[in-house]
Amino acid sequence: MNPFDEKPVPLFSQFRNWRQLYPKPYDKNSVDPYTKCRIILMNGTEFEANWFSHNFSRHTTDNDLRRELALVRDIEKQQQLKISLLKPANESALEHTISYEQLAVDLTSELARRETDCYVKKALDFALLEDFDHLYRYANLLEMEQGVHAERLVGRYTEIMPGRPTISHHRFPKDNVRRSVDSKCADKQTVLSTMIITAAEQQTMNYYMNITNLACSDISRRLYQEIALVEEEHVTQYEDLMDAGATWLEMLLWHEYNECYLYWSCYSTETDPYMKGIWEQNFGMEIAHLHKAEELLKKYEGKDAQEVIGCGEFPPPVSLHRNIDYVRDVLFNTVQFTSVKEDYEKIEDLPGNADFFLFQKTINPTTNIVPSHNLIDMHIFRYGKDYRFETAPNPVKELRSRTSDNTSVGRVPRAAESTDFWCN
């Protein structure tokens, strides 16, 4: 599929009236878990494109260009609002959170499994274990507060057990910075992956930042607060991977191409006929947005789209599916790593005065004030053990206890054994 070869739908005809903008929400009791994940992904992708356009408008004085950006941006905001309203009113914010973390786990795994750039794959694998642990923490909160078992919400496609413990995710901010890829020489899939994961993690961060003060209990407010700050770290990591040397108009083209690619991927892999129709409609709309970006690139910079993206053919579609074995392998091999400057190192290889340890002492002076840890302790006190959905014992033996939450793995030297990251 090459979206540059498709005939665009006129932009003005893409505006919808209020009746057309309000969709039929999914049934939370029968919807496929990955349909919910696609909805979250595309909500985040539309927000990223919209917010990029706003920032572009703030960095140009050309009002003709601003008008072109405003036209497409308003259409994309309509798309985003319609997608966000696919979530039903009877699905709680915490139930919805489980889908956010399932998306983080299985999308990151999918992108990492196909990634040919070792540096980008390492970044994906590193954050994967942290989102995996977040799923476990929120699942325990869900059972404790609403009596709902998260394994039903994830369709048993995704395991729920400790990953790199959340207490160990808190790093000195300077250690979250990464090197940018060069879109002019990187593989197309790599460029798209940096944009896709940035949009997804940014959506998660924004959701948690907005939901924290609306949560219904003290422990849930504290947990959202803690994990929201971890998502800030993830967004910093992933956005730094994106091509920082590209021009605004080149990145506008990439954003529209990425939206086309993801809507085509959703359409290609969706199982729900109603949702398939929405993905198809939005794909058609995004083709016109892509052609507009191509037109603006030619007008203002004298460049053809092929100079930026190359051949317009899409890579294979992004597919959400079970990644249990992959996650287990990454957990077994890399749980004891942390981020240092632009790379990753084992905890035991850090000097005693490393920024990581100093920051840990600042934000986690004692374990009994850490929300993610206290939550599991509360669950164990109430039920006698934590909540999990495992297909086999945790591959890290130090994380197998159901009656004690580990606060050393990933933050204390030699708290577990790890080997190294691997390339595809």
C-alpha positions as CSV (number, residue, x, y, z in Angstrom):
1,M,0.0,0.0,0.0
2,N,1.3,3.4,-1.0
3,P,-0.8,6.3,0.3
4,F,0.8,8.8,-2.1
5,D,-0.8,6.8,-5.0
6,E,-4.3,7.1,-3.5
7,K,-6.8,9.7,-4.5
8,P,-7.4,12.2,-1.6
9,V,-10.9,13.2,-0.3
10,P,-11.4,17.0,-0.4
11,L,-10.5,18.5,3.0
12,F,-13.7,20.6,3.4
13,S,-15.9,17.5,2.9
14,Q,-14.2,15.8,5.9
15,F,-16.0,18.0,8.5
16,R,-18.7,16.2,10.4
17,N,-21.9,17.4,12.2
18,W,-22.6,16.6,15.8
19,R,-24.6,13.5,15.1
20,Q,-21.8,12.1,12.9
21,L,-19.2,12.9,15.5
22,Y,-20.8,10.9,18.3
23,P,-20.0,7.2,17.8
24,K,-21.5,4.1,19.2
25,P,-19.3,3.1,22.2
26,Y,-18.0,-0.5,22.4
27,D,-19.5,-3.0,24.9
28,K,-17.0,-3.3,27.6
29,N,-18.1,-6.9,28.4
30,S,-17.7,-8.3,24.9
31,V,-15.1,-6.1,23.1
32,D,-11.8,-7.6,22.1
33,P,-9.1,-6.3,24.3
34,Y,-6.9,-5.3,21.3
35,T,-9.8,-3.3,19.8
36,K,-9.6,-1.2,23.0
37,C,-5.9,-0.9,22.6
38,R,-6.2,0.3,19.0
39,I,-8.6,3.0,20.1
40,I,-6.1,4.2,22.7
41,L,-3.3,4.1,20.2
42,M,-5.2,6.1,17.6
43,N,-6.4,8.6,20.2
44,G,-2.8,9.2,21.1
45,T,-1.6,9.3,17.5
46,E,-4.2,12.0,16.7
47,F,-3.2,14.0,19.7
48,E,0.5,13.8,18.8
49,A,-0.3,15.0,15.3
50,N,-2.6,17.8,16.6
51,W,-0.1,19.0,19.2
52,F,2.8,18.9,16.7
53,S,0.7,21.1,14.4
54,H,0.0,23.5,17.2
55,N,3.7,23.8,18.0
56,F,4.5,24.2,14.3
57,S,2.0,27.1,14.2
58,R,3.8,28.7,17.2
59,H,7.1,28.6,15.4
60,T,6.2,30.2,12.1
61,T,5.1,33.7,11.2
62,D,3.6,32.8,7.8
63,N,-0.1,33.1,8.3
64,D,-0.9,31.4,5.0
65,L,1.0,28.3,6.3
66,R,-0.8,28.7,9.7
67,R,-4.2,28.6,7.9
68,E,-3.3,25.4,6.1
69,L,-2.2,23.9,9.4
70,A,-5.3,25.0,11.2
71,L,-7.6,23.5,8.6
72,V,-6.1,20.0,8.9
73,R,-5.6,20.3,12.6
74,D,-9.3,20.9,13.2
75,I,-10.3,17.9,11.2
76,E,-7.8,15.8,13.2
77,K,-9.2,17.1,16.4
78,Q,-12.7,15.9,15.3
79,Q,-11.2,12.5,14.5
80,Q,-9.6,12.3,18.0
81,L,-12.7,13.3,19.8
82,K,-14.8,10.7,18.0
83,I,-12.2,8.0,18.8
84,S,-12.0,9.0,22.5
85,L,-15.8,8.7,22.8
86,L,-15.7,5.0,21.7
87,K,-15.0,4.3,25.3
88,P,-18.3,3.7,27.1
89,A,-19.5,5.6,30.1
90,N,-19.8,2.5,32.2
91,E,-16.2,1.6,31.9
92,S,-14.3,2.9,34.9
93,A,-11.1,5.0,34.6
94,L,-9.2,2.2,36.3
95,E,-10.6,-0.5,33.9
96,H,-9.5,1.8,31.1
97,T,-6.1,2.1,32.6
98,I,-5.6,-1.7,32.3
99,S,-6.0,-1.3,28.5
100,Y,-3.5,1.5,28.5
101,E,-0.9,-0.7,30.1
102,Q,-1.8,-3.7,27.9
103,L,-1.2,-1.5,24.9
104,A,2.1,-0.4,26.3
105,V,3.3,-3.9,26.8
106,D,2.1,-5.5,23.5
107,L,2.7,-2.5,21.3
108,T,6.3,-2.1,22.6
109,S,6.9,-5.8,22.2
110,E,5.6,-5.8,18.6
111,L,7.8,-2.8,17.7
112,A,10.9,-4.3,19.4
113,R,10.5,-7.7,17.8
114,R,10.7,-6.1,14.3
115,E,13.2,-3.4,15.1
116,T,16.6,-3.7,13.2
117,D,18.2,-0.7,14.9
118,C,19.9,-2.2,18.1
119,Y,19.8,1.2,19.9
120,V,16.1,1.7,19.3
121,K,15.3,-1.9,20.2
122,K,17.2,-1.5,23.5
123,A,15.1,1.5,24.4
124,L,11.9,-0.4,23.7
125,D,13.0,-3.4,25.7
126,F,14.1,-1.3,28.6
127,A,10.8,0.6,29.0
128,L,8.8,-2.5,28.2
129,L,9.6,-4.0,31.6
130,E,8.5,-0.9,33.4
131,D,5.1,-0.7,31.7
132,F,4.8,-4.5,32.4
133,D,5.2,-3.8,36.1
134,H,2.7,-0.9,35.9
135,L,0.1,-3.3,34.6
136,Y,0.7,-5.5,37.6
137,R,0.3,-2.6,40.1
138,Y,-2.9,-1.3,38.5
139,A,-4.3,-4.8,38.3
140,N,-3.9,-5.2,42.1
141,L,-5.5,-1.9,42.6
142,L,-8.4,-2.9,40.4
143,E,-9.1,-6.1,42.3
144,M,-8.8,-4.3,45.7
145,E,-11.1,-1.3,44.8
146,Q,-13.6,-2.8,42.3
147,G,-13.3,-6.6,42.7
148,V,-12.5,-6.9,39.0
149,H,-9.8,-9.4,37.7
150,A,-7.7,-7.7,35.1
151,E,-7.0,-11.0,33.3
152,R,-10.5,-10.8,32.0
153,L,-9.9,-7.3,30.7
154,V,-6.7,-8.3,28.9
155,G,-8.3,-11.5,27.5
156,R,-5.5,-13.5,29.0
157,Y,-3.3,-12.4,26.1
158,T,-0.9,-10.6,28.4
159,E,0.5,-11.8,31.6
160,I,0.1,-9.9,34.9
161,M,3.0,-10.2,37.3
162,P,6.0,-8.1,38.5
163,G,8.4,-6.7,36.0
164,R,11.2,-4.3,36.9
165,P,9.6,-3.0,40.2
166,T,8.2,0.5,39.8
167,I,10.2,1.7,42.8
168,S,13.4,1.3,40.6
169,H,12.0,3.3,37.7
170,H,12.8,6.7,39.3
171,R,16.0,8.0,37.6
172,F,17.8,11.2,37.5
173,P,16.1,13.1,34.6
174,K,19.4,13.6,32.7
175,D,19.7,9.9,32.4
176,N,16.5,9.6,30.3
177,V,18.0,11.5,27.3
178,R,18.6,9.5,24.1
179,R,20.3,9.9,20.7
180,S,18.1,10.8,17.8
181,V,17.8,8.7,14.7
182,D,18.5,10.2,11.3
183,S,15.3,9.7,9.2
184,K,17.3,10.3,6.0
185,C,19.3,7.1,6.5
186,A,17.4,5.1,9.1
187,D,15.1,2.3,8.1
188,K,11.5,3.5,7.5
189,Q,10.2,1.1,10.1
190,T,12.6,2.5,12.7
191,V,11.4,6.1,12.0
192,L,7.8,5.1,12.3
193,S,8.5,3.1,15.5
194,T,10.0,6.1,17.2
195,M,6.9,8.2,16.3
196,I,4.4,5.4,17.2
197,I,5.8,4.7,20.6
198,T,6.2,8.4,21.5
199,A,2.6,9.0,20.7
200,A,1.4,6.0,22.7
201,E,3.5,6.8,25.8
202,Q,2.6,10.5,25.6
203,Q,-1.1,9.6,25.5
204,T,-0.6,7.4,28.6
205,M,1.3,10.2,30.4
206,N,-1.4,12.7,29.6
207,Y,-4.2,10.3,30.7
208,Y,-2.5,9.7,34.1
209,M,-1.7,13.3,34.6
210,N,-5.4,14.2,34.1
211,I,-6.9,11.3,36.0
212,T,-4.7,11.5,39.1
213,N,-6.8,14.0,41.0
214,L,-10.0,12.3,39.9
215,A,-9.1,8.9,41.4
216,C,-11.5,7.8,44.1
217,S,-9.1,6.8,46.9
218,D,-5.9,8.0,48.5
219,I,-3.8,5.0,47.4
220,S,-5.1,5.2,43.8
221,R,-4.3,9.0,43.6
222,R,-0.8,8.2,44.9
223,L,-0.3,5.3,42.5
224,Y,-1.4,7.4,39.4
225,Q,0.9,10.2,40.6
226,E,3.9,7.9,40.9
227,I,3.4,6.2,37.5
228,A,2.6,9.4,35.7
229,L,6.1,10.6,36.6
230,V,7.5,7.4,35.2
231,E,5.6,8.0,32.0
232,E,7.2,11.4,31.8
233,E,10.6,9.6,31.8
234,H,9.4,7.3,29.0
235,V,8.2,10.2,26.9
236,T,11.5,11.9,27.3
237,Q,13.3,8.7,26.2
238,Y,11.2,8.1,23.2
239,E,10.8,11.6,21.9
240,D,14.5,12.0,21.9
241,L,14.8,9.0,19.5
242,M,12.8,10.9,16.9
243,D,14.7,12.8,14.2
244,A,15.6,16.1,15.8
245,G,17.4,17.3,12.7
246,A,14.4,17.2,10.3
247,T,12.6,20.4,9.4
248,W,9.1,21.2,10.6
249,L,7.7,20.5,7.2
250,E,9.6,17.2,6.9
251,M,8.2,16.1,10.3
252,L,4.7,17.3,9.2
253,L,5.0,14.8,6.3
254,W,6.2,12.1,8.6
255,H,3.4,12.6,11.1
256,E,0.7,12.4,8.3
257,Y,2.4,9.3,6.8
258,N,2.5,7.7,10.3
259,E,-1.2,8.3,10.8
260,C,-2.0,6.8,7.4
261,Y,0.2,3.8,8.3
262,L,-1.4,3.2,11.6
263,Y,-5.0,3.6,10.4
264,W,-4.2,1.1,7.6
265,S,-2.7,-1.2,10.2
266,C,-5.8,-1.0,12.4
267,Y,-8.0,-1.6,9.4
268,S,-5.9,-4.6,8.4
269,T,-5.9,-6.3,11.8
270,E,-9.3,-5.2,13.3
271,T,-11.9,-7.9,14.0
272,D,-14.9,-5.7,14.8
273,P,-16.8,-4.7,11.7
274,Y,-18.0,-1.3,13.1
275,M,-14.5,-0.4,14.2
276,K,-13.1,-1.6,10.9
277,G,-15.4,1.0,9.2
278,I,-14.1,3.8,11.4
279,W,-10.4,2.9,10.6
280,E,-11.2,2.8,6.9
281,Q,-12.9,6.2,7.0
282,N,-10.1,7.8,8.9
283,F,-7.5,6.3,6.6
284,G,-9.2,7.9,3.7
285,M,-9.2,11.2,5.5
286,E,-5.5,11.0,6.4
287,I,-4.6,10.4,2.8
288,A,-5.8,13.9,2.1
289,H,-3.8,15.2,5.1
290,L,-0.7,13.5,3.7
291,H,-1.2,15.0,0.3
292,K,-1.6,18.4,1.9
293,A,1.7,18.0,3.8
294,E,3.4,16.9,0.5
295,E,2.1,20.0,-1.2
296,L,3.3,22.3,1.6
297,L,6.8,20.6,1.6
298,K,7.1,21.3,-2.1
299,K,5.8,24.9,-1.9
300,Y,7.9,26.1,1.0
301,E,11.1,23.9,0.8
302,G,11.1,22.8,-2.8
303,K,11.3,19.1,-1.8
304,D,9.5,16.1,-3.0
305,A,8.1,13.7,-0.5
306,Q,10.4,10.9,-1.8
307,E,13.4,13.0,-0.7
308,V,12.1,12.6,2.9
309,I,10.3,9.3,3.1
310,G,11.7,7.5,0.0
311,C,9.4,4.9,-1.5
312,G,5.9,5.4,-0.1
313,E,5.1,1.7,0.4
314,F,4.1,0.8,3.9
315,P,6.0,-1.7,6.0
316,P,3.9,-4.7,7.2
317,P,1.1,-3.6,9.4
318,V,1.5,-3.1,13.2
319,S,-0.3,-6.1,14.8
320,L,-1.3,-6.4,18.4
321,H,-1.0,-10.0,19.7
322,R,0.3,-12.2,22.6
323,N,3.9,-11.5,23.5
324,I,4.2,-13.6,26.6
325,D,7.4,-15.5,25.7
326,Y,9.1,-12.3,24.4
327,V,8.4,-10.3,27.6
328,R,9.6,-13.2,29.7
329,D,12.9,-13.3,27.8
330,V,13.5,-9.5,28.2
331,L,12.6,-9.7,31.9
332,F,15.0,-12.6,32.6
333,N,17.9,-11.0,30.7
334,T,17.6,-7.3,31.5
335,V,15.7,-6.7,34.8
336,Q,18.8,-5.5,36.6
337,F,19.6,-2.6,34.1
338,T,19.0,1.1,34.5
339,S,19.5,4.1,32.2
340,V,22.7,6.1,32.3
341,K,23.1,9.1,30.1
342,E,22.4,7.9,26.5
343,D,22.7,4.1,27.3
344,Y,21.9,1.4,29.8
345,E,24.0,-0.3,32.5
346,K,23.6,-3.0,35.1
347,I,23.1,-1.6,38.6
348,E,26.1,-3.4,40.0
349,D,28.4,-1.7,37.4
350,L,27.5,1.8,38.6
351,P,29.8,3.7,41.0
352,G,28.4,4.3,44.5
353,N,28.0,8.0,43.8
354,A,26.1,7.5,40.5
355,D,23.2,9.9,39.9
356,F,20.8,7.0,39.9
357,F,21.6,6.1,43.6
358,L,21.5,9.7,44.7
359,F,18.2,10.3,43.0
360,Q,16.7,7.1,44.5
361,K,17.7,8.3,48.0
362,T,16.0,11.6,47.3
363,I,12.7,10.3,46.0
364,N,12.6,7.0,47.7
365,P,14.3,7.7,51.1
366,T,12.4,4.7,52.6
367,T,10.4,2.1,50.8
368,N,7.4,2.5,53.1
369,I,6.5,5.9,51.4
370,V,6.5,4.5,47.9
371,P,2.9,4.2,46.6
372,S,3.5,1.3,44.1
373,H,5.0,-0.8,47.0
374,N,2.5,0.2,49.6
375,L,-0.3,-0.8,47.2
376,I,1.0,-4.4,47.0
377,D,1.5,-4.6,50.7
378,M,-2.1,-3.5,51.2
379,H,-3.3,-6.1,48.8
380,I,-1.3,-8.8,50.5
381,F,-2.6,-7.7,53.9
382,R,-6.2,-7.9,52.7
383,Y,-6.1,-11.1,50.5
384,G,-3.1,-13.0,51.8
385,K,-1.2,-12.6,48.5
386,D,-0.9,-10.4,45.5
387,Y,-3.0,-10.6,42.3
388,R,-1.3,-12.2,39.3
389,F,-2.1,-13.9,36.0
390,E,0.8,-16.1,35.1
391,T,1.3,-18.9,32.7
392,A,4.4,-20.1,34.6
393,P,6.4,-18.8,37.5
394,N,8.1,-15.4,37.0
395,P,11.4,-15.9,35.1
396,V,13.2,-13.9,37.8
397,K,13.2,-16.0,40.9
398,E,13.5,-13.0,43.2
399,L,10.1,-11.8,41.9
400,R,8.2,-15.0,42.5
401,S,7.0,-14.4,46.1
402,R,3.2,-13.8,46.3
403,T,3.4,-12.6,49.9
404,S,6.2,-10.1,49.8
405,D,6.8,-7.2,47.3
406,N,10.4,-7.0,46.1
407,T,11.9,-3.5,46.4
408,S,15.5,-4.4,45.5
409,V,15.5,-5.7,42.0
410,G,16.5,-3.1,39.5
411,R,17.8,-0.7,42.2
412,V,20.2,-2.6,44.4
413,P,23.4,-4.2,43.1
414,R,23.2,-8.0,42.7
415,A,19.6,-8.1,43.7
416,A,19.0,-10.4,40.7
417,E,21.0,-11.7,37.8
418,S,20.8,-10.3,34.2
419,T,22.8,-10.9,31.1
420,D,22.3,-8.2,28.4
421,F,20.1,-6.8,25.7
422,W,20.1,-8.5,22.3
423,C,19.7,-7.3,18.7
424,N,17.4,-8.8,16.0
